[in-house]
Amino acid sequence: MPIKQSAKKELRKIKKRTALNLAVKDAYKKAVKDVTKAFAAGEKDLAEKLRLAQKKLDKAAKRGVIKKQTAARKLSRLMKKVKTVK
């Protein structure tokens, strides 16, 4: 455990940041899974779910939770899969 006051404060900040980053990561993973499940089920609101997934991926990349290229790759693969439906 940290002894100095500044180290204690840094530990509090790290815990808070970790929780926020985990929430962002869970949100984008859930959005991607929703698109995949909607695609498999052949649902009609696929475009809306895809838009939401894009938003979540971009947000995660912006915050630095995932790299920008990783977000682009995941989105590209989703788009490619969805285009086969139309």
Secondary structure, 3 states (H helix, E strand, C coil): CCCCHHHHHHHHHHHHHHHHHHHHHHHHHHHHHHHHHHHHHCCCCHHHHHHHHHHHHHHHHHHCCCCHHHHHHHHHHHHHHHHCCC
